[in-house]
């Protein structure tokens, strides 16, 4: 039974690594594509490459500051890393970006994440 579990683990890891390699190849062709950069960052997070995840999010914020989806996921990532103050900063920046883009849905989601982090709301999940 353990042997089968290990095979599944390696198969799953191999699948994620293939996605990473595919995204890297796509990025060679279109390095300025924010979605591809975001997708690569999220794949790194899925496989537990947290240093690369952090670098990916930092790259997203500096290179594609108007890519609203980054802020929520970066904030949640920072929370898991114990960086709550930085997460709050990212949520606040994201709220400003979302509002300037008139994306009130994203602004509300970010505000909810910030409120939850600050203990101003309960998690309904």
C-alpha positions as CSV (number, residue, x, y, z in Angstrom):
1,X,0.0,0.0,0.0
2,X,2.8,2.4,0.8
3,X,4.5,1.7,-2.5
4,X,1.3,2.6,-4.4
5,X,1.0,5.8,-2.4
6,X,4.6,6.8,-3.3
7,X,4.0,6.1,-7.0
8,X,1.0,8.4,-6.8
9,X,3.0,11.1,-5.1
10,X,5.7,10.9,-7.7
11,X,3.2,10.9,-10.5
12,X,1.5,14.0,-9.0
13,X,4.8,15.7,-8.5
14,X,5.8,14.9,-12.1
15,X,2.5,16.3,-13.4
16,X,3.1,19.6,-11.5
17,X,6.7,19.7,-12.7
18,X,5.5,19.3,-16.3
19,X,3.2,22.2,-15.8
20,X,6.0,24.3,-14.4
21,X,8.2,23.4,-17.4
22,X,5.4,24.2,-19.8
23,X,4.7,27.5,-18.3
24,X,8.5,28.4,-18.4
25,X,8.5,27.5,-22.1
26,X,5.4,29.7,-22.7
27,X,7.1,32.6,-20.8
28,X,10.1,32.3,-23.1
29,X,7.8,33.3,-25.9
30,X,5.8,35.9,-24.0
31,X,7.6,37.0,-20.8
32,X,5.4,40.0,-20.3
33,X,2.2,38.0,-20.0
34,X,0.9,38.6,-16.5
35,X,-1.3,35.5,-16.5
36,X,1.6,33.2,-17.3
37,X,3.7,34.7,-14.6
38,X,0.8,34.4,-12.1
39,X,0.1,30.8,-13.2
40,X,3.8,29.8,-12.7
41,X,3.8,31.4,-9.2
42,X,0.6,29.4,-8.3
43,X,2.2,26.2,-9.6
44,X,5.2,26.8,-7.4
45,X,2.9,27.2,-4.5
46,X,1.1,23.9,-5.3
47,X,4.4,21.9,-5.2
48,X,5.7,23.6,-2.1
49,X,8.4,25.6,-3.7
50,X,7.8,28.5,-1.3
51,X,11.0,30.5,-2.1
52,X,10.0,30.5,-5.8
53,X,6.4,31.3,-4.8
54,X,7.5,34.4,-2.9
55,X,9.8,35.5,-5.7
56,X,7.0,35.0,-8.2
57,X,4.6,37.1,-6.1
58,X,7.2,39.8,-5.6
59,X,7.8,39.8,-9.4
60,X,4.0,40.1,-10.0
61,X,3.6,43.1,-7.7
62,X,6.6,44.9,-9.1
63,X,6.1,44.1,-12.8
64,X,2.3,43.8,-13.1
65,X,1.0,46.0,-10.2
66,X,-2.5,46.2,-11.8
67,X,-3.0,42.4,-11.9
68,X,-5.6,42.5,-9.2
69,X,-5.8,38.7,-8.6
70,X,-2.3,38.7,-7.3
71,X,-3.0,40.6,-4.1
72,X,-5.5,38.2,-2.6
73,X,-3.4,35.1,-3.2
74,X,-0.2,36.8,-2.2
75,X,-1.8,37.9,1.0
76,X,-3.1,34.4,1.8
77,X,0.4,33.0,1.0
78,X,2.0,35.5,3.4
79,X,-0.5,34.5,6.1
80,X,0.5,30.8,5.8
81,X,4.2,31.9,6.1
82,X,3.4,33.8,9.3
83,X,3.9,37.2,7.8
84,X,0.7,38.8,8.9
85,X,1.8,42.4,8.8
86,X,3.1,42.0,5.2
87,X,-0.2,40.3,4.3
88,X,-2.1,43.3,5.6
89,X,0.0,45.6,3.5
90,X,-0.6,43.5,0.4
91,X,-4.3,43.4,1.0
92,X,-4.4,47.2,1.5
93,X,-2.4,47.7,-1.7
94,X,-4.7,45.3,-3.5
95,X,-7.8,47.2,-2.3
96,X,-6.4,50.4,-3.7
97,X,-5.6,48.8,-7.1
98,X,-9.0,47.1,-7.3
99,X,-10.8,50.3,-6.5
100,X,-8.8,52.3,-9.1
101,X,-9.8,49.6,-11.6
102,X,-13.4,49.9,-10.4
103,X,-13.3,46.2,-9.6
104,X,-15.5,46.4,-6.5
105,X,-15.9,42.6,-6.2
106,X,-12.2,42.2,-5.8
107,X,-11.9,45.2,-3.5
108,X,-14.6,43.6,-1.3
109,X,-12.9,40.2,-1.3
110,X,-9.6,41.8,-0.3
111,X,-11.3,43.9,2.4
112,X,-12.9,40.7,3.7
113,X,-9.6,39.0,3.8
114,X,-8.0,41.9,5.6
115,X,-10.9,42.1,8.1
116,X,-10.5,38.4,8.8
117,X,-6.8,38.8,9.3
118,X,-7.3,41.7,11.7
119,X,-10.0,39.7,13.6
120,X,-12.8,42.1,12.6
121,X,-14.8,39.3,11.0
122,X,-15.4,35.6,11.6
123,X,-14.6,33.0,9.0
124,X,-17.9,31.6,7.7
125,X,-16.3,28.6,6.0
